Amino acid sequence: MHADRSERENRRDRNQVERRLIENSPLALIGAALAALLLFGSSVRAEPRTPNGLPQAGDVNAETVQYSSGEAKIEAYLAKPKSSGKHPAVVVVHDTQGLSENIEDVSRRFAAEGFVALAPDLLSRGGGTKSAQQASGAIAQLSPDRTVDDLKAALDFLGKNPDVDPAQISAIGFGWGGWRVFRMAAATPSLSHAVIFYGVTPTDGLDGIHAPVLAHYAQYDFRITGNALWTERTMAGLGEKFADYVYTKAQRGFFDEKGNTYDPDAAKLAWTRTLDFLKSPVAQ
């Protein structure tokens, strides 16, 4: 590619690549998608860099609670606004670091925006999250189906909370938690919205999803983002509402303020899009 190629030619080539992606098979889509991302960048552009990145949590109420899931007690972090009345709610599903300080921060930010946020510790059956290193090893031993059951129980717990509007409960998952939010959405027709941050898409069961889904991907998260086009095509074929964004030059974990791949531009834009999405009415 010559350095002096005009923007019009660049756009023309990008459009040709996008057309080829639509026509190719799912396996070919993965490689072609990565090539397109690296050559041309995503059509999703982050805002100009700002010094603050994500907004900080406001003055909210937060506490540790327990809820029942079958015979087990699941510990969770609950953050809610100080205002009275019924609020929309969101289940915040952690990544392989377990119920971390970052996930608690995210929960408080949701509360500052008017949501009741519940972040379950899905390691509770084995003693809970002690550290990021311990969590990563313990998570590998968890039953995928049981973690989804524990999250469905979290939805039930929120639905009985007097501060929550039970018709407006959504879920958001980060990395490892993203797959589980897909599964929650498929198993829970009453879920209002589902948000995925760089999460693996299940290979089956998507036809059970009724909630609109918003997914955020990082350009340099090659394995996950390469499959985003397959997810998009599959969801569209099922008639489900699915929107996804790829953030240029971002890496997996770009939303984690305390991580070494944090990207304030991508994080701020993804946060704004997430709030707009969660606050949007669901068509009946």
SESEPA-984311 format. One line per field, with one value per residue: residue number from 1; residue in three letters; x, y negated, z negated of N, C-alpha, C, O in turn. Coordinates in steps of 0.02 Angstrom, whole numbers, always signed. Atoms other than C-alpha are relative to their C-alpha. Last residue first. Layout:
# residues N
i <- NUM/...
aa <- ALA/...
nX <- X/...
nY <- Y/...
nZ <- Z/...
caX <- X/...
caY <- Y/...
caZ <- Z/...
cX <- X/...
cY <- Y/...
cZ <- Z/...
oX <- X/...
oY <- Y/...
oZ <- Z/...
//
This chain:
# residues 284
i <- 284/283/282/281/280/279/278/277/276/275/274/273/272/271/270/269/268/267/266/265/264/263/262/261/260/259/258/257/256/255/254/253/252/251/250/249/248/247/246/245/244/243/242/241/240/239/238/237/236/235/234/233/232/231/230/229/228/227/226/225/224/223/222/221/220/219/218/217/216/215/214/213/212/211/210/209/208/207/206/205/204/203/202/201/200/199/198/197/196/195/194/193/192/191/190/189/188/187/186/185/184/183/182/181/180/179/178/177/176/175/174/173/172/171/170/169/168/167/166/165/164/163/162/161/160/159/158/157/156/155/154/153/152/151/150/149/148/147/146/145/144/143/142/141/140/139/138/137/136/135/134/133/132/131/130/129/128/127/126/125/124/123/122/121/120/119/118/117/116/115/114/113/112/111/110/109/108/107/106/105/104/103/102/101/100/99/98/97/96/95/94/93/92/91/90/89/88/87/86/85/84/83/82/81/80/79/78/77/76/75/74/73/72/71/70/69/68/67/66/65/64/63/62/61/60/59/58/57/56/55/54/53/52/51/50/49/48/47/46/45/44/43/42/41/40/39/38/37/36/35/34/33/32/31/30/29/28/27/26/25/24/23/22/21/20/19/18/17/16/15/14/13/12/11/10/9/8/7/6/5/4/3/2/1
aa <- GLN/ALA/VAL/PRO/SER/LYS/LEU/PHE/ASP/LEU/THR/ARG/THR/TRP/ALA/LEU/LYS/ALA/ALA/ASP/PRO/ASP/TYR/THR/ASN/GLY/LYS/GLU/ASP/PHE/PHE/GLY/ARG/GLN/ALA/LYS/THR/TYR/VAL/TYR/ASP/ALA/PHE/LYS/GLU/GLY/LEU/GLY/ALA/MET/THR/ARG/GLU/THR/TRP/LEU/ALA/ASN/GLY/THR/ILE/ARG/PHE/ASP/TYR/GLN/ALA/TYR/HIS/ALA/LEU/VAL/PRO/ALA/HIS/ILE/GLY/ASP/LEU/GLY/ASP/THR/PRO/THR/VAL/GLY/TYR/PHE/ILE/VAL/ALA/HIS/SER/LEU/SER/PRO/THR/ALA/ALA/ALA/MET/ARG/PHE/VAL/ARG/TRP/GLY/GLY/TRP/GLY/PHE/GLY/ILE/ALA/SER/ILE/GLN/ALA/PRO/ASP/VAL/ASP/PRO/ASN/LYS/GLY/LEU/PHE/ASP/LEU/ALA/ALA/LYS/LEU/ASP/ASP/VAL/THR/ARG/ASP/PRO/SER/LEU/GLN/ALA/ILE/ALA/GLY/SER/ALA/GLN/GLN/ALA/SER/LYS/THR/GLY/GLY/GLY/ARG/SER/LEU/LEU/ASP/PRO/ALA/LEU/ALA/VAL/PHE/GLY/GLU/ALA/ALA/PHE/ARG/ARG/SER/VAL/ASP/GLU/ILE/ASN/GLU/SER/LEU/GLY/GLN/THR/ASP/HIS/VAL/VAL/VAL/VAL/ALA/PRO/HIS/LYS/GLY/SER/SER/LYS/PRO/LYS/ALA/LEU/TYR/ALA/GLU/ILE/LYS/ALA/GLU/GLY/SER/SER/TYR/GLN/VAL/THR/GLU/ALA/ASN/VAL/ASP/GLY/ALA/GLN/PRO/LEU/GLY/ASN/PRO/THR/ARG/PRO/GLU/ALA/ARG/VAL/SER/SER/GLY/PHE/LEU/LEU/LEU/ALA/ALA/LEU/ALA/ALA/GLY/ILE/LEU/ALA/LEU/PRO/SER/ASN/GLU/ILE/LEU/ARG/ARG/GLU/VAL/GLN/ASN/ARG/ASP/ARG/ARG/ASN/GLU/ARG/GLU/SER/ARG/ASP/ALA/HIS/MET
nX <- +40/+61/+0/+58/+46/+56/+38/+33/+53/+53/+33/+43/+55/+44/+39/+50/+49/+41/+47/+43/+51/-1/+53/+22/-54/-39/-58/-43/-22/+47/-8/-6/+47/-15/+13/-63/-65/-36/-71/-49/-67/-44/-69/-29/-12/+45/+52/+39/+43/+54/+44/+39/+45/+54/+43/+40/+54/+64/+6/+26/+69/+42/+9/+20/-57/-31/-63/-59/-58/-66/-52/-69/-50/-23/+52/-9/+43/+69/+14/+45/+70/+10/+16/+70/+10/+17/-50/-66/-58/-60/-62/-54/+16/-57/+19/+35/+43/+39/+35/+50/+54/+39/+35/+56/+53/+32/+40/+70/+29/-43/-67/-53/-60/-63/-45/-62/-58/+6/-15/+55/-11/-26/+51/-24/+36/+71/+11/-14/+57/+56/-12/+23/+73/+18/-11/+54/+59/-9/+16/+72/+32/+46/+72/+31/-7/+53/+62/-6/-12/+62/+41/-35/+7/-47/-51/-60/-1/-32/-65/+6/+26/-44/+16/-65/-11/-58/-19/-49/-20/+13/+69/+41/-1/+44/+68/+13/+15/+66/+49/+2/+36/+70/+24/+12/-58/+32/+48/-30/-38/-43/-72/-32/-68/-46/-46/-54/-24/-55/-23/+39/+53/+68/+29/+6/+63/-5/+61/-9/+3/-14/-45/+6/-58/-22/+3/+2/+0/+63/+2/+62/-6/-7/-30/-1/+49/+18/+24/+63/-6/+22/+66/+26/+36/-40/+14/-23/-66/-1/+5/-56/+16/+38/+72/+27/+39/-17/-68/-10/+33/-38/-60/+17/+10/-63/-44/+16/-36/-72/-20/+23/-42/+9/+69/+11/-28/+45/+60/-16/-8/+66/+31/-29/+22/+68/-3/-22/+54/+50/+51/+66/+39/+14/-41/+43
nY <- -58/-7/-62/-44/+2/+46/-25/-63/+17/+34/-49/-42/+42/+14/-60/-6/+54/-12/-54/+19/+47/+51/+50/+12/+29/-48/-21/+57/-8/+34/+72/+29/-32/-69/-22/-2/+0/+61/-19/+51/-9/+53/-5/+66/+32/+56/-20/-54/+30/+36/-49/-34/+49/+16/-59/-1/+47/-35/-35/+47/+17/-60/-33/-63/-44/-16/+36/-40/+42/-30/+47/-13/+31/+67/+48/+68/+11/+9/+71/+29/-19/-26/-72/-14/-54/-66/-48/+30/-43/+35/-37/+13/+61/+46/+64/+44/+45/-39/-55/+29/+27/-57/-29/+45/-15/-63/+14/+12/-65/-57/+18/-47/+19/-33/-16/-29/+33/-2/-67/-13/-19/+59/+53/+58/+5/+11/+70/+39/-10/+36/+71/+12/+1/+65/+48/-9/+31/+73/+21/+1/+55/-27/+10/-60/-56/+6/-30/-72/-28/-4/-56/-61/-12/+41/+22/+30/+69/+43/-25/-70/-7/-47/-67/-33/-62/-36/-58/-45/-45/-72/-15/+15/+72/+28/-12/+47/+66/-4/+2/+68/+39/-17/+31/+71/+43/+61/-5/+26/-53/-39/+12/-66/+11/-50/-35/-37/-55/+15/-58/-23/-47/+25/+20/+72/+29/+73/+35/+71/+48/+67/+37/+71/+43/-11/-69/-32/-73/-26/-70/-37/-70/-49/-63/-50/-54/-16/+54/-14/-35/+39/-15/-66/-32/-21/+44/-22/+27/+72/+25/+41/+31/+59/-6/+23/+61/+42/+22/+43/+64/+36/+25/+55/+60/+25/+16/+65/+49/-8/+22/-46/-56/-56/-23/-32/-68/-40/-14/-51/-63/-25/-25/-64/-48/-20/-41/-66/-30/-27/+47/-20/+58/+46/+59/+59
nZ <- +19/-40/-37/+9/-57/+14/+57/-18/-48/+36/+43/-41/-24/+57/+13/-53/+6/+59/-14/-56/+21/-52/+4/-68/-40/-38/+40/+18/+69/+45/-5/+66/+47/+16/+68/+38/-34/+20/+7/-17/+26/-23/+21/-2/+65/+9/+47/-30/-52/+34/+31/-51/-32/+47/+3/-61/+6/+0/-64/-49/+14/+0/-65/+33/+7/-64/-8/-15/-10/+12/-21/+23/-44/+18/-18/+24/+58/-22/-10/+48/-9/-68/-2/-17/-48/+25/-23/-11/+0/-24/+14/-47/-38/+4/+32/-48/+38/+49/-33/-45/+40/+24/-58/-13/+47/-21/-59/+17/+21/-15/-22/+15/-37/+21/-55/+25/-29/-73/-25/-46/-70/-36/-3/+37/+63/-14/-17/+61/+45/-31/+13/+69/-4/-26/+53/+49/-30/+5/+68/+10/-37/-49/+7/+29/-47/-50/+25/+5/-67/-38/+27/-17/-72/-39/+46/-30/-22/+50/+19/+19/+68/+36/-24/+0/+37/-29/+41/-30/+54/-2/+13/-59/-8/+51/-21/-54/+30/+31/-54/-26/+50/-8/-61/+15/+12/+23/+54/+62/+34/-44/-1/+2/-26/+29/-44/+32/-42/-47/-39/-57/+15/-13/+63/+10/-23/+0/-19/+16/-55/+24/-44/+14/+12/+69/+20/-65/-7/-25/-20/+16/-19/+54/-22/+54/-5/+69/+42/+33/+63/+57/+27/-17/+54/+56/+56/+66/+17/+6/+68/+21/+64/-14/+4/+63/-7/-57/+4/+58/-12/-51/+31/+45/-40/-25/+56/+28/-39/+12/+67/+51/+18/-44/+3/+64/-3/-41/+38/+50/-36/-18/+60/+15/-50/+15/+61/-20/-39/+45/+21/-24/-23/+54/-4/+0
caX <- -2114/-1973/-1852/-1829/-1652/-1571/-1459/-1402/-1364/-1268/-1168/-1128/-1062/-958/-887/-834/-749/-662/-600/-520/-456/-367/-324/-205/-102/-256/-319/-439/-509/-604/-461/-456/-421/-318/-367/-284/-455/-609/-723/-909/-1055/-1243/-1363/-1552/-1603/-1679/-1596/-1495/-1441/-1377/-1277/-1204/-1150/-1079/-979/-916/-862/-760/-602/-630/-610/-452/-367/-390/-293/-446/-538/-720/-879/-1043/-1223/-1364/-1553/-1647/-1738/-1598/-1653/-1584/-1411/-1409/-1256/-1075/-1068/-986/-822/-816/-728/-852/-1031/-1190/-1362/-1528/-1699/-1684/-1860/-1821/-1692/-1599/-1531/-1489/-1402/-1300/-1242/-1205/-1102/-996/-962/-908/-745/-708/-819/-1006/-1153/-1329/-1500/-1648/-1786/-1951/-1907/-1898/-1777/-1774/-1889/-1767/-1864/-1809/-1630/-1628/-1709/-1577/-1441/-1517/-1496/-1314/-1288/-1368/-1247/-1102/-1172/-1179/-998/-939/-794/-618/-539/-609/-499/-336/-380/-456/-300/-194/-319/-329/-444/-605/-730/-721/-754/-941/-913/-803/-943/-929/-1089/-1088/-1258/-1292/-1448/-1446/-1463/-1303/-1208/-1262/-1182/-1021/-1029/-1041/-894/-790/-836/-783/-616/-587/-603/-742/-649/-491/-553/-687/-831/-1017/-1109/-1296/-1390/-1540/-1668/-1729/-1889/-1908/-1790/-1626/-1467/-1419/-1369/-1215/-1221/-1063/-1103/-1080/-1166/-1239/-1258/-1398/-1487/-1424/-1459/-1409/-1276/-1237/-1085/-1127/-1134/-1237/-1193/-1102/-1027/-921/-783/-805/-700/-553/-492/-352/-448/-393/-497/-647/-621/-656/-768/-738/-604/-427/-379/-241/-250/-438/-457/-328/-413/-580/-508/-438/-599/-713/-626/-684/-861/-876/-851/-979/-997/-809/-788/-906/-807/-644/-717/-780/-607/-531/-652/-622/-435/-458/-561/-434/-300/-150/+8/+91/+77/+0
caY <- +265/+148/+125/-54/-126/-154/-2/-53/-234/-175/-49/-174/-299/-165/-103/-280/-308/-139/-159/-327/-279/-122/-2/+136/+140/+162/+48/-51/+110/+62/+103/+282/+355/+231/+68/+3/-35/+11/+138/+108/+229/+218/+365/+370/+550/+605/+774/+739/+573/+661/+784/+650/+540/+685/+744/+567/+559/+718/+625/+509/+652/+729/+566/+458/+320/+230/+239/+290/+218/+312/+248/+376/+347/+471/+619/+748/+929/+938/+910/+1085/+1144/+1097/+987/+818/+781/+614/+452/+346/+409/+315/+395/+302/+332/+512/+586/+724/+798/+951/+874/+709/+801/+901/+743/+669/+823/+805/+624/+669/+745/+577/+450/+478/+358/+406/+320/+305/+186/+278/+317/+130/+137/+46/+175/+315/+469/+455/+433/+603/+687/+612/+672/+846/+842/+797/+947/+1059/+988/+1029/+1205/+1233/+1181/+1296/+1213/+1286/+1159/+1021/+1079/+1048/+874/+830/+874/+760/+617/+630/+701/+725/+839/+996/+1129/+1106/+918/+921/+843/+685/+599/+416/+335/+160/+57/-71/-262/-319/-327/-147/-98/-182/-87/+79/+33/-6/+163/+247/+155/+203/+384/+513/+643/+610/+726/+599/+532/+531/+370/+401/+241/+154/+23/-77/-82/-224/-318/-400/-338/-240/-58/+51/+236/+343/+528/+685/+841/+961/+1136/+1266/+1204/+1029/+926/+744/+658/+473/+359/+175/+16/-144/-281/-448/-450/-324/-397/-439/-336/-414/-567/-639/-642/-566/-618/-501/-323/-279/-136/-104/+14/+5/+18/+146/+223/+232/+296/+432/+484/+495/+597/+726/+747/+734/+879/+992/+922/+940/+790/+678/+552/+537/+505/+356/+287/+305/+211/+74/+55/+42/-96/-187/-184/-245/-391/-426/-445/-330/-431/-299/-167/+0
caZ <- -1124/-1081/-1226/-1284/-1284/-1453/-1438/-1264/-1308/-1461/-1360/-1223/-1349/-1435/-1269/-1224/-1391/-1389/-1210/-1246/-1418/-1356/-1497/-1440/-1601/-1709/-1847/-1738/-1663/-1505/-1385/-1447/-1276/-1176/-1092/-933/-859/-959/-873/-900/-902/-885/-896/-889/-853/-688/-698/-541/-614/-770/-665/-552/-696/-794/-643/-620/-802/-786/-736/-884/-1006/-933/-882/-1035/-946/-879/-1046/-1051/-1129/-1112/-1130/-1138/-1126/-1236/-1158/-1155/-1134/-956/-1028/-1099/-1006/-975/-1128/-1093/-1183/-1274/-1233/-1334/-1315/-1359/-1376/-1390/-1474/-1531/-1540/-1413/-1533/-1468/-1308/-1394/-1535/-1410/-1319/-1491/-1532/-1377/-1426/-1602/-1542/-1458/-1546/-1563/-1576/-1626/-1621/-1740/-1689/-1714/-1895/-1938/-2083/-2251/-2335/-2289/-2233/-2051/-2108/-2194/-2043/-1928/-2047/-2041/-1852/-1885/-1998/-1866/-1736/-1851/-1871/-1684/-1660/-1801/-1890/-1897/-1779/-1889/-2033/-1940/-1881/-2049/-2148/-2037/-2044/-2232/-2367/-2271/-2357/-2463/-2332/-2310/-2314/-2159/-2056/-2160/-2109/-2054/-2085/-2020/-2059/-1921/-1930/-1847/-2012/-2040/-1875/-1928/-2093/-1999/-1887/-2041/-2118/-1956/-1962/-2143/-2091/-2103/-2003/-1904/-1765/-1715/-1819/-1784/-1829/-1851/-1807/-1881/-1833/-1982/-2085/-2209/-2325/-2280/-2364/-2210/-2225/-2241/-2289/-2293/-2294/-2398/-2336/-2464/-2397/-2411/-2256/-2224/-2378/-2398/-2500/-2520/-2526/-2533/-2431/-2443/-2320/-2315/-2141/-2050/-1942/-1760/-1640/-1549/-1645/-1538/-1374/-1210/-1061/-1040/-983/-803/-750/-565/-622/-560/-378/-366/-540/-551/-374/-402/-563/-478/-336/-455/-553/-403/-318/-457/-453/-262/-147/-65/-205/-224/-37/-49/-196/-100/+49/-67/-141/+32/+80/-85/-55/+123/+60/-76/+55/+63/+26/-83/+51/+0
cX <- -19/-36/-65/+5/-59/-50/-61/-44/-41/-58/-58/-39/-49/-60/-48/-44/-55/-55/-47/-54/-47/-56/+10/-57/-19/+52/+43/+64/+50/+23/-45/+3/+12/-54/+17/-10/+58/+72/+39/+70/+46/+69/+39/+71/+33/+9/-51/-56/-44/-48/-59/-51/-45/-51/-59/-45/-45/-60/-67/-8/-30/-74/-49/-18/-14/+56/+35/+61/+62/+55/+68/+46/+70/+45/+22/-57/+3/-49/-72/-19/-43/-71/-14/-13/-75/-10/-11/+49/+63/+60/+58/+60/+52/-12/+58/-17/-35/-52/-47/-40/-57/-59/-46/-38/-59/-60/-36/-44/-74/-34/+41/+66/+56/+57/+62/+42/+65/+60/-6/+13/-66/+4/+23/-50/+22/-42/-74/-14/+7/-62/-56/+11/-30/-75/-17/+7/-60/-59/+10/-18/-75/-33/-39/-76/-34/+3/-55/-65/+5/+10/-63/-40/+32/-11/+51/+48/+65/+7/+37/+67/-4/-25/+50/-12/+73/+12/+55/+19/+45/+15/-19/-73/-42/-3/-50/-71/-14/-20/-71/-52/-5/-43/-75/-28/-21/+55/-31/-50/+35/+39/+37/+75/+39/+67/+41/+44/+59/+11/+53/+30/-36/-51/-71/-30/-2/-66/+11/-61/+10/+2/+9/+52/-20/+56/+19/+0/-2/+7/-68/+10/-62/+12/+10/+29/+4/-57/-16/-18/-70/+5/-18/-70/-25/-37/+38/-14/+18/+70/+1/-11/+61/-22/-34/-76/-23/-35/+18/+71/+12/-30/+43/+61/-17/-8/+66/+49/-12/+41/+74/+23/-31/+37/-10/-71/-13/+24/-49/-63/+15/+4/-69/-32/+28/-26/-70/+1/+19/-57/-50/-53/-68/-45/-20/+45
cY <- +41/+63/+5/+62/+47/-3/-42/+25/+63/-17/-33/+50/+41/-41/-11/+61/+7/-52/+12/+52/-23/-50/-53/-51/-10/-33/+51/+21/-55/+0/-39/-76/-28/+27/+74/+21/-4/+3/-65/+29/-55/+11/-58/+4/-69/-37/-55/+24/+53/-30/-34/+49/+34/-46/-12/+61/-1/-46/+36/+33/-44/-18/+59/+49/+62/+51/+22/-44/+45/-50/+31/-53/+7/-29/-72/-45/-71/-10/-13/-72/-35/+24/+23/+75/+10/+50/+70/+57/-41/+46/-37/+43/-14/-59/-49/-69/-48/-42/+37/+55/-26/-23/+57/+22/-48/+15/+61/-13/-7/+66/+63/-20/+47/-24/+35/+24/+25/-32/+6/+67/+6/+11/-62/-57/-59/-7/-14/-75/-43/+5/-43/-73/-12/-7/-71/-52/+6/-37/-75/-26/-5/-58/+34/-5/+63/+58/-1/+34/+76/+33/+9/+61/+66/+16/-45/-24/-23/-72/-45/+30/+72/+14/+52/+73/+23/+63/+38/+55/+53/+31/+73/+20/-23/-76/-30/+10/-52/-67/+1/-8/-74/-37/+13/-36/-71/-48/-67/+2/-25/+51/+44/-8/+65/-8/+50/+35/+33/+59/-21/+61/+21/+55/-26/-17/-75/-29/-76/-37/-71/-48/-70/-37/-71/-48/+6/+76/+20/+75/+17/+73/+38/+69/+45/+65/+44/+50/+24/-57/+9/+41/-47/+9/+71/+43/+25/-53/+17/-25/-76/-24/-37/-35/-64/+8/-30/-68/-48/-29/-48/-69/-40/-30/-60/-65/-30/-20/-70/-52/+7/-23/+44/+63/+63/+28/+37/+72/+43/+19/+57/+67/+29/+31/+69/+51/+24/+47/+70/+33/+34/-47/+20/-57/-49/-62
cZ <- +62/-18/+39/+44/-12/+56/-16/-56/+17/+46/-37/-42/+41/+22/-59/-11/+52/-6/-58/+13/+55/-16/+54/+1/+73/+44/+37/-36/-17/-73/-48/+0/-70/-48/-8/-73/-50/+25/-12/-11/+26/-30/+30/-28/+10/-65/-11/-44/+32/+50/-34/-30/+51/+32/-46/+3/+62/-3/+6/+68/+54/-10/-1/+56/-43/-7/+65/+9/+10/+16/-18/+29/-31/+54/-14/+25/-26/-58/+22/+11/-52/+12/+71/-3/+11/+56/-28/+16/+11/-9/+31/-20/+55/+45/-4/-29/+47/-36/-47/+34/+44/-43/-23/+63/+8/-44/+26/+60/-16/-14/+13/+31/-21/+43/-28/+59/-31/+35/+75/+33/+38/+75/+38/+6/-43/-62/+11/+13/-63/-44/+29/-20/-70/+9/+23/-56/-48/+30/-8/-70/-13/+38/+56/-4/-25/+49/+52/-21/-2/+67/+42/-23/+20/+73/+34/-53/+30/+21/-49/-23/-23/-70/-26/+18/+3/-41/+36/-48/+32/-68/+2/-9/+59/+5/-50/+27/+55/-31/-30/+54/+22/-52/+9/+61/-19/-23/-18/-58/-63/-41/+50/+12/-9/+35/-41/+51/-34/+48/+51/+33/+64/-13/+9/-68/-13/+26/-7/+28/-27/+59/-28/+43/-17/-20/-73/-13/+73/+10/+28/+19/-23/+30/-60/+27/-62/+2/-70/-46/-31/-64/-57/-28/+16/-51/-61/-52/-71/-14/+1/-71/-25/-64/+21/+0/-66/-2/+57/-1/-57/+12/+49/-32/-44/+38/+25/-54/-28/+38/-13/-68/-54/-21/+41/-4/-66/+4/+40/-39/-49/+37/+15/-63/-15/+50/-18/-60/+23/+38/-46/-28/+27/+20/-54/+0
oX <- -54/-6/-119/+34/-50/-102/-111/-102/-102/-116/-112/-97/-110/-117/-105/-105/-114/-112/-107/-113/-106/-115/+65/-93/+22/+50/+93/+114/+108/-6/-34/+21/+69/-91/+14/+37/+56/+111/+33/+82/+36/+74/+36/+80/+67/-33/-100/-106/-102/-108/-116/-108/-105/-111/-116/-102/-105/-117/-93/-52/-85/-116/-91/-77/+33/+64/+37/+56/+74/+52/+78/+43/+77/+83/-3/-72/-34/-106/-98/-60/-17/-89/-39/+26/-114/-31/+34/+65/+65/+70/+55/+66/+33/-32/+48/-26/-9/-94/-98/-101/-115/-114/-104/-100/-116/-112/-95/-105/-113/-84/+48/+68/+65/+48/+68/+18/+104/+64/+18/+60/-115/+24/-18/-69/-6/-96/-100/-45/-41/-97/-76/-28/-80/-103/-39/-43/-99/-80/-28/-67/-101/-64/-16/-110/-48/-49/-97/-82/-20/-31/-83/-47/+5/-44/+74/+28/+115/+27/+98/+68/+8/+10/+45/-33/+108/+44/+47/+37/+23/+60/-78/-112/-63/-56/-99/-105/-55/-77/-115/-90/-57/-99/-113/-70/-80/+73/-28/-34/+65/+18/+8/+96/+51/+72/+66/+23/+92/-5/+46/+83/-25/-36/-108/-63/+33/-93/+27/-75/-2/+23/-39/+112/-73/+76/-7/+53/-38/+62/-119/+60/-83/-1/+27/+10/+51/-115/+8/+25/-117/+0/+25/-114/-34/-5/+51/-1/-25/+113/+26/-65/+112/-47/-4/-106/-42/-4/+55/+81/+24/+7/+71/+68/+4/+33/+86/+68/+31/+89/+104/+67/-80/+22/-51/-81/-26/-16/-81/-76/-11/-38/-87/-44/-9/-62/-80/-16/-23/-87/-56/-51/-100/-80/-79/+88
oY <- +92/+116/-1/+59/+101/-36/-17/+44/+61/-7/-4/+64/+35/-26/+15/+58/-1/-36/+24/+36/-35/-35/-79/-57/-34/-94/+75/-14/-54/-35/-98/-107/-36/-11/+112/+18/-42/+47/-113/+66/-83/+29/-70/+18/-81/-78/-46/+52/+41/-29/-12/+54/+22/-35/+6/+56/-8/-24/+44/+13/-32/+7/+64/+61/+96/+95/+82/-103/+90/-86/+53/-68/+5/+9/-118/-46/-89/-28/-68/-99/-67/+40/-16/+113/+7/+31/+99/+98/-81/+76/-59/+64/-22/-51/-107/-116/-102/-15/+63/+47/-12/+5/+61/+17/-29/+38/+57/-6/+38/+83/+105/-44/+60/-37/+46/+64/-13/-31/+55/+72/+33/-33/-103/-74/-71/-36/-66/-108/-74/-44/-93/-101/-47/-61/-112/-80/-41/-89/-108/-61/-59/-100/+39/+43/+108/+80/+45/+87/+110/+74/+65/+110/+103/+65/-94/-63/+14/-114/-39/+80/+87/+47/+111/+113/+12/+60/+60/+42/+89/+9/+90/+16/-80/-106/-60/-39/-96/-88/-35/-56/-105/-58/-32/-81/-88/-50/-115/-19/+15/+69/+91/-34/+87/-5/+33/+45/+2/+116/-72/+86/-8/+114/-36/+25/-101/-4/-100/-33/-84/-29/-107/-23/-95/-48/-28/+106/-9/+102/-10/+91/+31/+81/+23/+87/+39/+32/+77/-88/-27/+102/-67/-33/+110/+79/+85/-113/+17/+15/-107/-47/-6/-92/-118/+17/-88/-120/-96/-88/-107/-118/-92/-91/-116/-111/-83/-79/-114/-80/-37/-67/+25/+118/+105/+83/+97/+119/+87/+78/+112/+111/+82/+91/+118/+98/+82/+106/+115/+82/+95/-64/-21/-86/-54/-68
oZ <- +57/-27/+10/+99/-41/+50/-42/-44/+23/+28/-41/-29/+33/+2/-57/-1/+37/-20/-48/+14/+43/-7/+63/+51/+112/+55/+10/-33/+5/-114/-59/-50/-91/-80/+41/-113/-98/+8/+26/-59/+79/-89/+90/-87/+60/-84/-47/-20/+47/+40/-26/-7/+53/+26/-30/+28/+57/+1/+61/+107/+78/+27/+43/+68/-63/+35/+81/+26/-30/+66/-75/+89/-93/+85/+18/+85/-72/-47/+13/-26/-98/+69/+112/+26/-37/+111/-59/-27/+58/-62/+89/-78/+113/+103/-23/+9/+60/-73/-26/+45/+32/-38/-2/+64/-5/-19/+44/+56/-3/+18/-32/+88/-81/+103/-88/+100/-59/+97/+104/+74/+12/+112/+57/+62/-96/-59/-10/-29/-86/-54/-1/-59/-76/-2/-17/-79/-54/+5/-44/-79/-22/+6/+113/-23/+15/+75/+54/+4/+42/+88/+56/+13/+61/+90/+4/-98/+29/-19/-57/-58/-81/-109/-9/-24/+53/-93/+93/-106/+77/-104/+0/+38/+63/-5/-31/+44/+45/-24/-6/+54/+12/-37/+27/+54/-16/-82/+20/-114/-99/-96/+79/+64/-65/+96/-95/+108/-76/+31/+84/+12/+117/-7/-40/-99/-57/+76/-61/+88/-86/+114/-39/+38/+1/-78/-116/-23/+113/+16/+5/+50/-80/+89/-115/+82/-102/+14/-92/-78/-16/-62/-96/-17/-30/-89/-66/-42/-116/-33/+48/-88/-40/-62/+17/+52/-68/+10/+46/-17/-47/+18/+31/-38/-31/+31/+2/-60/-24/+11/-44/-72/-85/+3/+23/-31/-66/+3/+12/-51/-41/+26/-11/-66/-10/+31/-35/-54/+21/+15/-46/-87/+61/-21/-71/-43
//
